[in-house]
């Protein structure tokens, strides 16, 4: 039996609102109601008649008004009368305000589900209760699930009924920072004396926290007091918040992460439109901002204003946002023990929407995810369109997270099967075709081209002349890495740090490959680490190649920003990869190197030049994920057992799944045995 309830408190606070405009979703899980609703209360029946001025739309959180139009001076309308109990769904007449930023369109006579008081909604929890008096309380629930069209029922339950276990396993979003996770997280995992730089970093990180209706919901991208034009650095980015979230979780402060996960989940349902075209359901925003909207009588309310890429440079959808959201959801459960959050109906639905969007059928022949340029951390044109390694490693991680967290039932078993098949195909594809070392480069150097057969060695028709001259001398004998991109007749041989590090963390690479990646980083320390960890990619594109690949981007000049710049925000991922592979010495060396400069340099976003010697020419100072990445790295090194919660070990079951089904068609079986032999070495 699923239950749902809404609470309106009497404390005076700014009201909060999500303006969700999805078109085909039922209202709060219910179909459009009939003209009359009956609320059964024991032996009494309360009938609520819909006023003739109302009609219910399919949009969640919205009811639309017909004539006559009601203006903002009207009183709030409660669907559930106060005689039923102290809970109510409040509909307040709303006419959107035209602000200087044109946040909202002016719609006369629409009604948003808001509250002029504090509205505490447990975000579609499958079970919510509230106390009415000392002896008993009332529960509003929907029989046979949220999708049932049966009438609402109000049931009175005695206080001594055994509900303690259910209540204890739930955590609310609240402004006081108190939750069931506090007992588990109290004091955090790092009880040693903090250094001065760590204390300053924590002060800056807390100053970057964004509040929404009295609760922390994230951290701004940068908080430089001297920056007069913050652009979008004053927004909460999903990818940027991940190291901040981990720092707070490791510190024992889980509420901000839980709030972030739930609020961004609600933003997933917004209507996303660019030039009259809307992307598929499940897309997560790149970022959001808390805006204050003025109301009548000198009142105001806070709204979340998301950016799904329609305001971004190049208007690119953030493919990695949903993947990072799933990864962070798993990390939250692992560290806090609050697995009830993953099991909620709305959270399960959010996971399914993201994965279904990624698994949607298309024209691609490969299991890797096809994306455009600028759809991840490298959010400007840098020649990564196609199947970039960063997206594939995050995609693989999100698939493994989803397989862990999805509740398997009749409604999800087909999706779980599709996830298993994709994991198997993707791991084989990346390990087999993205990997390069001296042996593989020599093999490519001797490739035959224009092969037309099922048994072709050069399956992607790669021309040996594509091997860059720098690579022939640069690759060490005892190391290797996963290339940046693979498409027909094209291999991007650049070393992309995030993709390789996350391949280690998620076990996308084989154990032998993972060791080789760290061996390469150690052997090429001066190139990839230099004066500041870590290069976002190596080498930089220069001269004519820079003009062609970047479109002459003045921000991505050689050895700057995304074009070979050094990003200390990657430090926590390097630390995690090193700890997984038992190379904590490399992590400690990199952290010590960063610690010497970050505080004095005021926590820059990135560093320029070949060795990362100078602060980036357009680098924002007091960059939040630089601060959080440093803190997370320090805490992971001090607490290796926590690092083990954030990694994935090799999944040998995937090697037993062959999704090719080539044997059924009489063709030669795929070389799954070759991949398995690499694992066991």
Secondary structure, 3 states (H helix, E strand, C coil): CEECCEEECCCCCCEEECCCCCCCCCECCECCCCCEEEEEECCEEEEEECCCCEEECCCCCEEEECCCCCCCCCCCEECCCCCCCCECCEEEEECCCCCCCCCCCCCCCEEEECCCCCEEECCCCCCCCEECCCCEEEEEEECCCCCCCCCCEEEEEECCCCCHHHHHCCCCCCCCCCCCHHHHHCCCCCCCCCCHHHHHHHHHHHHCEEEECCEEEEECCECCCCCCCCCCCCCEEHHHHHHHHHHHHHHCCCHHHHHHHHHHHHHCCCCCCECCECCCCCCCCCEEEEEEEECCCCCEEEEEEEECCCCCCCCCCCHHHHHHHHHHHHHHHHHHCCCHHHHCHHHHHHHHHHHHHHCCCCCCCCCCCCECCCCCCCCCCCCCCECCHHHHHHHHHHHHHHHHHCCCCCCCHHHHHHHHHHHHHHHHHHHHHCEEEHHHHHHHHCCCCCCCCCCCCCCCCCCHHHCCHHHHHHCCCCCEEECCEEECCEEECCEEHHHHHHHHHHCCCCHHHHHHHHHHHHHCHHHHCCCCCCECEECCCCHHHHHHHHCCCCCCCCCECCECCECHHHHHHHHHHHHHCCCHHHHHHHHHHHHCCCCCCCCCCCEECCCCCEECCCCCCCEHHHHHHHHHHHHHHHCHHHHCCCCCCCCHHHHHCCCCCHHHHCCCCCCHHHHHHHHHC
